[in-house]
């Protein structure tokens, strides 16, 4: 099912992964092995499976900015997709996020300006933004992400059954946890 008319998924892959390295890792977290695939490849597989249009923001896209943060990455991704019918902002360090979650957020975005998926009460990603949020997203800078834009709208907190929307791999321990969850998911796939 291709839903190319939906919002564009902005995959944020420009970060430096400083927390991951500070916790003792020797490589970029997005290139870390997760059961035979790089972390970023798991994310992109879910994005492709959703059928939604997508755009990846890489380090090269933010090199012109002094000390770029998540806000800068979001602004670059939104500016690069001016004809998008909204955006799903997805950090590339959430390797277990499911395509179904992307589609649920995209669907809810039809009736809301901002949609935040929540797993067992914990806010996750991708956060969905309607086109009305475009100017504010393009104006983002620094490392705060899009919290200010979310705060400007009555965001829908959408319950989802997807641990992957909150399980980022910011530390080697989190990556090990993701390996366990993924192995259990594969073992018990119904």
Backbone as numpy.savetxt, mean C-alpha at the origin, in Angstrom:
# Nx Ny Nz CAx CAy CAz Cx Cy Cz
-11.19 -11.11 -14.08 -12.05 -9.92 -14.08 -11.16 -8.68 -14.08
-11.20 -7.92 -15.16 -10.41 -6.70 -15.21 -11.30 -5.51 -14.95
-10.98 -4.76 -13.91 -11.76 -3.59 -13.55 -10.90 -2.37 -13.80
-10.52 -2.16 -15.04 -9.61 -1.07 -15.37 -10.25 0.29 -15.17
-11.55 0.32 -14.88 -12.23 1.59 -14.66 -12.13 2.03 -13.20
-11.54 1.21 -12.35 -11.48 1.53 -10.93 -10.35 2.49 -10.59
-10.17 2.74 -9.31 -9.08 3.62 -8.88 -7.72 2.98 -9.17
-6.71 3.81 -9.24 -5.35 3.34 -9.51 -4.65 3.02 -8.19
-4.03 1.84 -8.13 -3.26 1.46 -6.95 -1.88 2.10 -7.07
-1.52 2.91 -6.09 -0.19 3.53 -6.05 0.66 2.70 -5.08
1.62 1.95 -5.63 2.49 1.11 -4.81 3.72 1.93 -4.42
3.87 2.15 -3.13 4.97 2.99 -2.63 6.20 2.14 -2.37
7.19 2.23 -3.29 8.41 1.43 -3.19 9.65 2.31 -3.18
9.50 3.57 -2.76 10.63 4.51 -2.80 11.31 4.69 -1.44
10.76 4.08 -0.40 11.33 4.25 0.94 12.70 3.63 1.09
13.39 4.06 2.11 14.76 3.58 2.34 14.81 2.38 3.29
13.69 2.03 3.89 13.65 0.87 4.77 14.58 0.98 5.96
14.65 2.18 6.54 15.62 2.42 7.61 15.33 1.60 8.87
14.05 1.42 9.22 13.72 0.62 10.41 14.17 -0.82 10.24
14.00 -1.35 9.02 14.37 -2.73 8.72 15.88 -2.90 8.89
16.65 -1.97 8.35 18.11 -2.05 8.45 18.58 -1.78 9.88
17.92 -0.85 10.57 18.28 -0.54 11.95 18.06 -1.74 12.86
17.14 -2.61 12.46 16.84 -3.80 13.26 17.78 -4.96 12.93
18.80 -4.69 12.12 19.82 -5.71 11.87 19.83 -6.34 10.50
18.92 -5.94 9.63 18.87 -6.53 8.29 20.01 -5.98 7.44
20.45 -6.78 6.49 21.57 -6.38 5.63 21.13 -6.05 4.22
19.84 -6.15 3.92 19.37 -5.88 2.57 18.11 -5.03 2.62
17.68 -4.57 1.46 16.45 -3.80 1.34 15.27 -4.72 1.64
14.34 -4.26 2.47 13.22 -5.14 2.86 12.35 -5.54 1.68
12.27 -4.69 0.66 11.42 -5.02 -0.50 12.04 -6.11 -1.36
13.35 -6.30 -1.22 14.05 -7.36 -1.95 14.25 -8.61 -1.11
13.83 -8.56 0.15 14.00 -9.71 1.05 13.18 -10.89 0.54
13.70 -12.09 0.75 13.03 -13.31 0.31 11.87 -13.63 1.25
10.71 -13.87 0.66 9.54 -14.31 1.41 9.02 -15.56 0.71
9.46 -16.70 1.20 9.03 -18.00 0.66 9.27 -18.09 -0.85
10.47 -17.69 -1.29 10.86 -17.87 -2.68 10.59 -16.69 -3.61
9.98 -15.65 -3.10 9.71 -14.45 -3.90 10.11 -13.22 -3.10
10.49 -12.15 -3.80 10.79 -10.91 -3.10 9.51 -10.33 -2.50
9.65 -9.61 -1.39 8.50 -8.98 -0.74 7.71 -8.16 -1.76
8.39 -7.32 -2.53 7.69 -6.44 -3.49 6.95 -7.25 -4.55
7.44 -8.44 -4.91 6.77 -9.26 -5.91 5.45 -9.83 -5.39
5.41 -10.13 -4.09 4.14 -10.58 -3.48 3.10 -9.47 -3.59
3.52 -8.23 -3.26 2.60 -7.09 -3.32 2.10 -6.88 -4.75
3.03 -6.89 -5.70 2.64 -6.66 -7.10 1.75 -7.77 -7.63
1.95 -9.00 -7.16 1.09 -10.11 -7.59 -0.36 -9.86 -7.14
-0.54 -9.38 -5.92 -1.89 -9.08 -5.44 -2.51 -7.92 -6.22
-1.69 -6.91 -6.50 -2.18 -5.76 -7.26 -2.62 -6.21 -8.65
-1.79 -7.00 -9.32 -2.14 -7.50 -10.66 -3.42 -8.34 -10.60
-3.52 -9.20 -9.58 -4.68 -10.08 -9.45 -5.97 -9.29 -9.24
-5.87 -8.08 -8.70 -7.08 -7.26 -8.48 -7.67 -6.77 -9.79
-6.84 -6.68 -10.84 -7.32 -6.15 -12.11 -7.41 -4.65 -12.16
-7.06 -3.98 -11.07 -7.10 -2.51 -11.03 -5.87 -1.94 -11.71
-5.96 -0.72 -12.26 -4.77 -0.08 -12.80 -3.80 0.21 -11.65
-2.50 0.28 -11.95 -1.54 0.49 -10.88 -0.33 1.25 -11.38
0.38 1.85 -10.43 1.59 2.64 -10.71 2.54 2.45 -9.52
3.80 2.15 -9.80 4.78 1.97 -8.74 5.65 3.22 -8.63
5.78 3.75 -7.41 6.67 4.88 -7.15 7.99 4.30 -6.63
9.05 4.45 -7.42 10.37 3.93 -7.07 11.25 5.07 -6.53
12.40 4.71 -5.97 13.32 5.73 -5.47 13.69 6.75 -6.54
13.86 6.29 -7.78 14.22 7.19 -8.88 13.18 8.30 -9.05
11.91 8.03 -8.70 10.85 9.01 -8.88 10.91 10.13 -7.83
11.63 9.89 -6.74 11.69 10.89 -5.66 13.12 11.44 -5.46
14.04 11.08 -6.35 15.45 11.48 -6.19 15.63 13.00 -6.23
14.71 13.70 -6.90 14.82 15.15 -7.02 14.44 15.88 -5.72
13.95 15.13 -4.74 13.49 15.72 -3.48 14.53 15.48 -2.40
14.83 16.51 -1.62 15.77 16.38 -0.50 15.08 15.64 0.63
15.61 14.51 1.05 15.05 13.67 2.12 13.57 13.37 1.90
13.25 12.67 0.81 11.84 12.37 0.53 11.22 11.45 1.57
9.97 11.70 1.89 9.22 10.87 2.82 8.01 10.26 2.13
7.17 9.59 2.92 6.00 8.92 2.35 5.07 9.92 1.67
4.91 11.10 2.25 4.06 12.12 1.64 4.53 12.48 0.24
5.86 12.62 0.08 6.43 12.94 -1.23 6.16 11.81 -2.22
6.28 10.57 -1.76 6.03 9.40 -2.64 4.57 9.38 -3.10
3.66 9.64 -2.17 2.23 9.67 -2.53 1.99 10.77 -3.55
2.53 11.96 -3.29 2.34 13.10 -4.20 2.87 12.76 -5.59
4.04 12.13 -5.67 4.62 11.74 -6.97 3.72 10.75 -7.69
3.21 9.76 -6.98 2.35 8.75 -7.59 1.04 9.31 -8.09
0.43 10.20 -7.30 -0.84 10.82 -7.71 -0.61 11.76 -8.89
0.48 12.52 -8.85 0.79 13.44 -9.96 1.06 12.67 -11.26
1.62 11.46 -11.14 1.95 10.64 -12.32 0.72 9.97 -12.92
-0.41 10.01 -12.21 -1.63 9.35 -12.68 -2.80 10.34 -12.65
-2.70 11.45 -13.39 -3.69 12.52 -13.28 -5.10 12.14 -13.72
-5.24 11.11 -14.55 -6.56 10.71 -15.02 -7.18 9.57 -14.22
-6.57 9.25 -13.09 -7.07 8.15 -12.26 -8.46 8.47 -11.72
-9.22 7.42 -11.51 -10.56 7.55 -10.93 -10.47 7.31 -9.42
-9.48 7.94 -8.79 -9.21 7.73 -7.38 -7.93 6.93 -7.23
-7.49 6.76 -5.97 -6.21 6.10 -5.70 -6.32 5.20 -4.48
-5.64 4.06 -4.54 -5.46 3.20 -3.38 -3.97 3.27 -3.05
-3.64 3.82 -1.90 -2.24 4.01 -1.50 -1.78 2.76 -0.75
-0.80 2.06 -1.35 -0.36 0.77 -0.82 1.15 0.72 -0.66
1.65 0.80 0.58 3.09 0.62 0.79 3.52 -0.76 0.32
4.69 -0.84 -0.30 5.17 -2.10 -0.89 5.71 -3.08 0.15
5.59 -2.74 1.45 6.08 -3.66 2.49 4.94 -4.41 3.17
3.82 -4.57 2.45 2.67 -5.34 2.95 2.48 -6.56 2.03
3.39 -7.53 2.11 3.41 -8.61 1.11 2.23 -9.56 1.14
1.46 -9.57 2.22 0.36 -10.54 2.30 -1.00 -9.91 2.01
-1.03 -8.63 1.64 -2.31 -8.00 1.32 -2.97 -8.76 0.18
-4.27 -8.95 0.28 -4.99 -9.76 -0.69 -5.67 -8.91 -1.75
-5.72 -9.42 -2.97 -6.39 -8.72 -4.07 -7.83 -8.38 -3.70
-8.49 -9.27 -2.98 -9.88 -9.04 -2.58 -10.00 -7.79 -1.72
-9.02 -7.51 -0.87 -9.04 -6.31 -0.05 -8.96 -5.06 -0.93
-8.10 -5.10 -1.94 -8.00 -3.97 -2.87 -9.35 -3.72 -3.53
-10.00 -4.79 -3.95 -11.30 -4.64 -4.62 -12.38 -4.15 -3.66
-12.34 -4.58 -2.40 -13.32 -4.10 -1.42 -13.15 -2.61 -1.17
-11.91 -2.14 -1.05 -11.66 -0.72 -0.84 -12.10 0.06 -2.08
-11.75 -0.45 -3.27 -12.14 0.22 -4.52 -13.66 0.34 -4.62
-14.36 -0.72 -4.26 -15.82 -0.72 -4.30 -16.39 0.33 -3.34
-15.90 0.34 -2.11 -16.40 1.28 -1.09 -16.10 2.73 -1.48
-15.04 2.92 -2.26 -14.63 4.26 -2.67 -15.66 4.92 -3.58
-16.54 4.13 -4.17 -17.58 4.70 -5.03 -18.54 5.59 -4.25
-18.67 5.33 -2.95 -19.63 6.08 -2.13 -18.98 6.92 -1.02
-17.65 6.95 -0.97 -16.94 7.66 0.10 -15.71 8.35 -0.46
-15.32 9.47 0.17 -14.13 10.20 -0.28 -12.85 9.49 0.17
-12.90 8.87 1.36 -11.73 8.17 1.91 -12.20 6.86 2.52
-11.46 5.78 2.23 -11.79 4.45 2.79 -10.52 3.88 3.42
-10.63 3.50 4.70 -9.51 2.92 5.43 -9.89 1.49 5.81
-9.19 0.48 5.25 -9.49 -0.90 5.65 -9.00 -1.15 7.07
-9.77 -1.94 7.81 -9.41 -2.25 9.20 -9.50 -3.76 9.41
-8.48 -4.30 10.04 -8.47 -5.72 10.38 -8.46 -5.83 11.89
-9.53 -6.41 12.45 -9.67 -6.57 13.90 -9.38 -5.26 14.63
-9.95 -4.16 14.11 -9.84 -2.85 14.75 -8.58 -2.07 14.44
-7.63 -2.68 13.73 -6.37 -2.01 13.40 -6.46 -1.44 11.99
-6.15 -0.14 11.85 -6.19 0.50 10.54 -5.08 -0.03 9.66
-5.40 -0.25 8.37 -4.42 -0.82 7.45 -4.36 -0.10 6.12
-3.86 -0.82 5.12 -3.72 -0.32 3.76 -4.26 -1.36 2.79
-4.62 -0.96 1.59 -4.46 0.38 1.03 -5.55 1.33 1.49
-5.19 2.58 1.73 -6.18 3.61 2.02 -6.64 4.14 0.67
-7.95 4.19 0.50 -8.53 4.66 -0.75 -8.92 6.12 -0.69
-8.66 6.82 -1.80 -8.99 8.23 -1.91 -9.73 8.48 -3.21
-10.87 9.18 -3.14 -11.63 9.56 -4.32 -10.92 10.71 -5.04
-11.29 10.94 -6.32 -10.65 12.01 -7.09 -10.69 13.38 -6.40
-11.71 13.64 -5.59 -11.82 14.92 -4.90 -10.59 15.19 -4.00
-9.89 14.14 -3.61 -8.71 14.25 -2.73 -7.43 14.53 -3.52
-7.49 14.49 -4.85 -6.30 14.63 -5.68 -5.43 15.84 -5.38
-6.00 17.06 -5.34 -5.16 18.23 -5.07 -4.44 18.15 -3.72
-5.13 17.68 -2.69 -4.50 17.56 -1.36 -3.41 16.50 -1.36
-3.63 15.40 -2.09 -2.62 14.33 -2.16 -1.38 14.81 -2.91
-1.58 15.55 -4.00 -0.45 16.06 -4.79 0.37 17.08 -4.00
-0.23 17.69 -2.98 0.46 18.71 -2.18 1.22 18.12 -0.99
1.11 16.82 -0.78 1.77 16.20 0.39 3.29 16.27 0.28
3.94 16.43 1.43 5.40 16.39 1.51 5.77 15.72 2.84
7.04 15.40 2.99 7.51 14.88 4.27 7.13 13.44 4.51
7.18 13.05 5.79 7.05 11.65 6.14 5.74 11.29 6.83
4.78 12.20 6.88 3.54 11.92 7.60 2.54 11.14 6.76
2.84 10.94 5.49 1.87 10.24 4.66 0.65 11.11 4.42
-0.51 10.49 4.33 -1.74 11.20 3.98 -2.68 11.37 5.16
-2.16 11.31 6.38 -3.03 11.43 7.57 -3.89 12.69 7.53
-3.28 13.82 7.09 -4.02 15.08 7.06 -5.20 15.00 6.10
-5.01 14.33 4.97 -6.08 14.21 3.98 -7.19 13.32 4.54
-6.81 12.24 5.20 -7.80 11.35 5.83 -8.62 12.14 6.85
-7.94 12.98 7.64 -8.60 13.75 8.70 -9.58 14.79 8.14
-9.37 15.22 6.90 -10.24 16.24 6.30 -11.58 15.66 5.83
-11.70 14.36 5.81 -12.91 13.71 5.29 -13.47 12.74 6.32
-14.75 12.45 6.19 -15.37 11.44 7.05 -15.01 10.08 6.46
-13.88 9.55 6.87 -13.39 8.29 6.30 -14.26 7.12 6.73
-14.52 6.24 5.78 -15.19 4.98 6.08 -14.13 4.01 6.59
-14.35 3.45 7.77 -13.47 2.40 8.28 -14.10 1.07 7.90
-13.49 0.43 6.91 -14.05 -0.77 6.29 -13.46 -2.03 6.91
-14.27 -2.83 7.62 -13.74 -4.07 8.19 -13.41 -5.07 7.07
-12.21 -5.63 7.12 -11.79 -6.65 6.15 -11.20 -7.83 6.91
-11.33 -9.01 6.31 -10.75 -10.22 6.90 -9.43 -10.49 6.20
-8.45 -9.62 6.44 -7.17 -9.73 5.75 -6.05 -9.20 6.65
-5.39 -10.12 7.35 -4.25 -9.75 8.19 -3.20 -9.02 7.35
-3.14 -9.34 6.06 -2.14 -8.75 5.16 -2.25 -7.24 5.02
-3.40 -6.66 5.33 -3.54 -5.21 5.19 -2.88 -4.46 6.34
-2.51 -5.17 7.40 -1.85 -4.54 8.55 -0.46 -5.12 8.84
-0.12 -6.25 8.23 1.15 -6.92 8.53 2.25 -6.42 7.59
2.92 -5.33 8.01 4.04 -4.85 7.22 5.31 -5.54 7.69
6.34 -5.50 6.87 7.60 -6.17 7.21 8.67 -5.12 7.50
8.40 -4.30 8.51 9.32 -3.23 8.88 10.55 -3.71 9.64
10.51 -4.94 10.13 11.66 -5.49 10.87 11.88 -6.94 10.40
13.09 -7.47 10.60 13.31 -8.89 10.27 12.35 -9.81 11.03
11.97 -9.44 12.26 11.02 -10.25 13.02 9.65 -10.26 12.35
9.23 -9.10 11.83 7.95 -9.03 11.13 7.99 -9.86 9.84
9.14 -9.84 9.17 9.31 -10.65 7.96 9.20 -12.13 8.31
9.81 -12.55 9.41 9.72 -13.95 9.85 8.26 -14.31 10.15
7.53 -13.39 10.79 6.11 -13.62 11.08 5.33 -13.77 9.77
5.63 -12.91 8.78 4.96 -12.99 7.49 5.22 -14.34 6.82
6.46 -14.86 6.96 6.79 -16.17 6.39 5.90 -17.25 7.01
5.73 -17.19 8.32 4.89 -18.17 9.03 3.44 -18.07 8.57
2.91 -16.86 8.52 1.52 -16.65 8.10 1.31 -17.14 6.67
2.25 -16.83 5.79 2.14 -17.24 4.40 2.18 -18.76 4.29
3.08 -19.39 5.03 3.17 -20.85 5.01 1.86 -21.48 5.50
1.27 -20.91 6.56 -0.01 -21.41 7.08 -1.11 -21.20 6.07
-1.09 -20.05 5.38 -2.11 -19.74 4.38 -2.04 -20.75 3.23
-0.82 -21.06 2.79 -0.64 -22.02 1.69 -1.06 -23.42 2.15
-0.70 -23.79 3.40 -0.99 -25.11 3.94 -2.49 -25.33 4.08
-3.20 -24.27 4.51 -4.63 -24.43 4.79 -5.52 -23.85 3.70
-4.95 -23.60 2.51 -5.77 -22.98 1.44 -6.96 -23.88 1.13
-8.12 -23.22 1.23 -9.34 -24.00 1.00 -9.78 -23.80 -0.39
